[in-house]
Amino acid sequence: MVAVLKSEDFTEVTQPRFNIYTVIHKGLRGFMTDTLHRWGRADTTDEGERSAAIEQVRALLELCYSHLRHENEFLHPAIEAARSGAAAQTAHDHEEHEAAITELRQQVTAVESAPEYRRAAVAQAFYLRLSAFVAENLEHMIVEETENHAVLAGAYSDGEVMAIEHRIVATLSPEESFTGLRWMIGHINAQERAFLLGGMKQGAPPEVFQAVMNLARELLSQRDFYKLELALA
C-alpha cells in the first residue's frame, strides 16, 4: 500500500474539518521515530542503554496495539455505516499490524535474552524489522488521515466525530492516557496543543490538568510553553 497525496491536497483553500486522526498520529509518528533512532544508536554492550531501549520498544508496541484496537472498535464501524467497504483496506492493514506487533514482541525478547556474542547481530536484525514496521505505519496513517477522514467528514459533523473521540478517551487507562499525552504534546503544533489542553482544562479534574501542565513544562521549550500558557489563560 502506497499513499499518494494529489496536488489539489496542497492547493485547495478550505476551512479545515476536525480530523480525529491528526493529533494522535503526530504523537505516534514521534514515538515511532524516536524509538527507532534510540534503538539504532543504543550500545548493546551497555546494559542500561539496552534495557531502556527495550522498555521503550515495548511501550511503543503496547500503544500501537491499543490504538489500532480503538480504531477497529470505534472508527471503522462509523466509516462502514457511512460507506460500506470504506474501512476494508485499513482493517486489513490492522490485521497485518497485529501480527507484526506479536512478532516484534517476540523478537525484542530474543534480543533481551541473546548471549553477548550474538547480541549485536540480533539487535541489528531487530532494527531492520522495526524500521519496516515504522515505514508501513507511516504510509498507513496517511491513508487514514486522508481517505478515512474524508468519509467521516462527508457523513458526520465535527461534533459527531468529536463525540467518537470522547468515547475512545473514556476507555483509556491512566497509563494509556499518560503515554499518549507524553508523545502528543511534544509533537503537535501550538494551535493543536492549545485545543487539546484547553479541552482538558474544561473537563478534567484540576489535579489531573495540573499534572498534564507539569508534563508539558517538562517536554516543551520555554517558548512553546509560554504560548500554551497564553492560549489557556
Contacts in CASP RR format, 6 or more apart in sequence:
PFRMAT RR
TARGET T0000
AUTHOR 0000-0000-0000
METHOD contacts of the structure
MODEL  1
MVAVLKSEDFTEVTQPRFNIYTVIHKGLRGFMTDTLHRWGRADTTDEGER
SAAIEQVRALLELCYSHLRHENEFLHPAIEAARSGAAAQTAHDHEEHEAA
ITELRQQVTAVESAPEYRRAAVAQAFYLRLSAFVAENLEHMIVEETENHA
VLAGAYSDGEVMAIEHRIVATLSPEESFTGLRWMIGHINAQERAFLLGGM
KQGAPPEVFQAVMNLARELLSQRDFYKLELALA
1 89 0 8 1.000
1 93 0 8 1.000
1 136 0 8 1.000
1 139 0 8 1.000
1 140 0 8 1.000
1 143 0 8 1.000
2 139 0 8 1.000
3 139 0 8 1.000
3 140 0 8 1.000
3 142 0 8 1.000
3 143 0 8 1.000
3 146 0 8 1.000
5 142 0 8 1.000
5 146 0 8 1.000
9 146 0 8 1.000
17 149 0 8 1.000
17 153 0 8 1.000
17 158 0 8 1.000
18 158 0 8 1.000
18 159 0 8 1.000
18 161 0 8 1.000
18 162 0 8 1.000
19 145 0 8 1.000
19 149 0 8 1.000
19 153 0 8 1.000
20 75 0 8 1.000
20 149 0 8 1.000
20 152 0 8 1.000
20 161 0 8 1.000
20 162 0 8 1.000
20 164 0 8 1.000
20 165 0 8 1.000
21 141 0 8 1.000
21 144 0 8 1.000
21 145 0 8 1.000
21 148 0 8 1.000
21 149 0 8 1.000
22 145 0 8 1.000
22 192 0 8 1.000
23 184 0 8 1.000
23 188 0 8 1.000
23 192 0 8 1.000
23 196 0 8 1.000
24 67 0 8 1.000
24 180 0 8 1.000
24 184 0 8 1.000
25 141 0 8 1.000
25 144 0 8 1.000
25 145 0 8 1.000
26 184 0 8 1.000
26 187 0 8 1.000
26 188 0 8 1.000
26 192 0 8 1.000
27 180 0 8 1.000
27 183 0 8 1.000
27 184 0 8 1.000
27 186 0 8 1.000
27 187 0 8 1.000
27 188 0 8 1.000
28 63 0 8 1.000
28 64 0 8 1.000
28 67 0 8 1.000
28 137 0 8 1.000
28 141 0 8 1.000
28 183 0 8 1.000
29 138 0 8 1.000
29 141 0 8 1.000
29 187 0 8 1.000
30 183 0 8 1.000
30 187 0 8 1.000
31 60 0 8 1.000
31 63 0 8 1.000
31 180 0 8 1.000
31 183 0 8 1.000
32 60 0 8 1.000
32 64 0 8 1.000
32 134 0 8 1.000
32 137 0 8 1.000
32 138 0 8 1.000
33 134 0 8 1.000
34 56 0 8 1.000
35 53 0 8 1.000
35 56 0 8 1.000
35 57 0 8 1.000
35 60 0 8 1.000
35 130 0 8 1.000
36 127 0 8 1.000
36 130 0 8 1.000
36 131 0 8 1.000
36 134 0 8 1.000
38 52 0 8 1.000
38 53 0 8 1.000
38 56 0 8 1.000
39 53 0 8 1.000
39 56 0 8 1.000
39 57 0 8 1.000
39 123 0 8 1.000
39 126 0 8 1.000
39 127 0 8 1.000
39 130 0 8 1.000
40 127 0 8 1.000
42 49 0 8 1.000
42 50 0 8 1.000
42 52 0 8 1.000
42 53 0 8 1.000
42 123 0 8 1.000
43 49 0 8 1.000
43 50 0 8 1.000
44 50 0 8 1.000
44 119 0 8 1.000
44 120 0 8 1.000
44 123 0 8 1.000
45 116 0 8 1.000
45 119 0 8 1.000
50 111 0 8 1.000
50 112 0 8 1.000
50 119 0 8 1.000
50 123 0 8 1.000
54 108 0 8 1.000
54 111 0 8 1.000
54 112 0 8 1.000
57 104 0 8 1.000
57 108 0 8 1.000
57 130 0 8 1.000
58 105 0 8 1.000
58 108 0 8 1.000
59 179 0 8 1.000
61 101 0 8 1.000
61 104 0 8 1.000
61 105 0 8 1.000
61 108 0 8 1.000
62 179 0 8 1.000
63 176 0 8 1.000
63 179 0 8 1.000
63 180 0 8 1.000
63 183 0 8 1.000
64 97 0 8 1.000
64 101 0 8 1.000
64 137 0 8 1.000
65 98 0 8 1.000
65 101 0 8 1.000
66 172 0 8 1.000
66 176 0 8 1.000
68 94 0 8 1.000
68 97 0 8 1.000
68 98 0 8 1.000
70 168 0 8 1.000
70 171 0 8 1.000
71 90 0 8 1.000
71 94 0 8 1.000
71 144 0 8 1.000
72 91 0 8 1.000
72 94 0 8 1.000
74 164 0 8 1.000
74 167 0 8 1.000
74 168 0 8 1.000
75 87 0 8 1.000
75 148 0 8 1.000
75 152 0 8 1.000
75 164 0 8 1.000
76 87 0 8 1.000
76 90 0 8 1.000
76 91 0 8 1.000
78 152 0 8 1.000
78 155 0 8 1.000
78 156 0 8 1.000
78 164 0 8 1.000
79 86 0 8 1.000
79 87 0 8 1.000
79 148 0 8 1.000
79 151 0 8 1.000
79 152 0 8 1.000
80 86 0 8 1.000
80 87 0 8 1.000
81 155 0 8 1.000
82 151 0 8 1.000
82 152 0 8 1.000
82 154 0 8 1.000
82 155 0 8 1.000
82 156 0 8 1.000
83 151 0 8 1.000
83 155 0 8 1.000
86 147 0 8 1.000
86 148 0 8 1.000
86 151 0 8 1.000
87 148 0 8 1.000
89 143 0 8 1.000
89 147 0 8 1.000
90 140 0 8 1.000
90 143 0 8 1.000
90 144 0 8 1.000
90 148 0 8 1.000
93 136 0 8 1.000
93 140 0 8 1.000
93 143 0 8 1.000
96 136 0 8 1.000
97 133 0 8 1.000
97 136 0 8 1.000
97 137 0 8 1.000
97 140 0 8 1.000
100 133 0 8 1.000
100 136 0 8 1.000
101 133 0 8 1.000
103 129 0 8 1.000
104 126 0 8 1.000
104 129 0 8 1.000
104 130 0 8 1.000
104 133 0 8 1.000
107 125 0 8 1.000
107 126 0 8 1.000
107 129 0 8 1.000
108 126 0 8 1.000
110 122 0 8 1.000
110 126 0 8 1.000
111 119 0 8 1.000
111 122 0 8 1.000
111 123 0 8 1.000
111 126 0 8 1.000
114 122 0 8 1.000
114 123 0 8 1.000
152 161 0 8 1.000
153 161 0 8 1.000
169 177 0 8 1.000
178 215 0 8 1.000
181 212 0 8 1.000
181 215 0 8 1.000
182 215 0 8 1.000
182 219 0 8 1.000
184 196 0 8 1.000
185 193 0 8 1.000
185 196 0 8 1.000
185 197 0 8 1.000
185 212 0 8 1.000
185 215 0 8 1.000
185 216 0 8 1.000
185 219 0 8 1.000
185 220 0 8 1.000
186 193 0 8 1.000
186 219 0 8 1.000
186 220 0 8 1.000
188 196 0 8 1.000
190 224 0 8 1.000
190 227 0 8 1.000
190 228 0 8 1.000
190 231 0 8 1.000
193 216 0 8 1.000
193 224 0 8 1.000
193 227 0 8 1.000
193 228 0 8 1.000
193 231 0 8 1.000
194 227 0 8 1.000
194 228 0 8 1.000
194 231 0 8 1.000
194 232 0 8 1.000
197 209 0 8 1.000
197 212 0 8 1.000
197 213 0 8 1.000
197 216 0 8 1.000
197 228 0 8 1.000
197 232 0 8 1.000
198 231 0 8 1.000
198 232 0 8 1.000
200 208 0 8 1.000
200 209 0 8 1.000
200 212 0 8 1.000
201 209 0 8 1.000
201 232 0 8 1.000
203 209 0 8 1.000
204 212 0 8 1.000
216 225 0 8 1.000
216 228 0 8 1.000
217 225 0 8 1.000
220 228 0 8 1.000
END
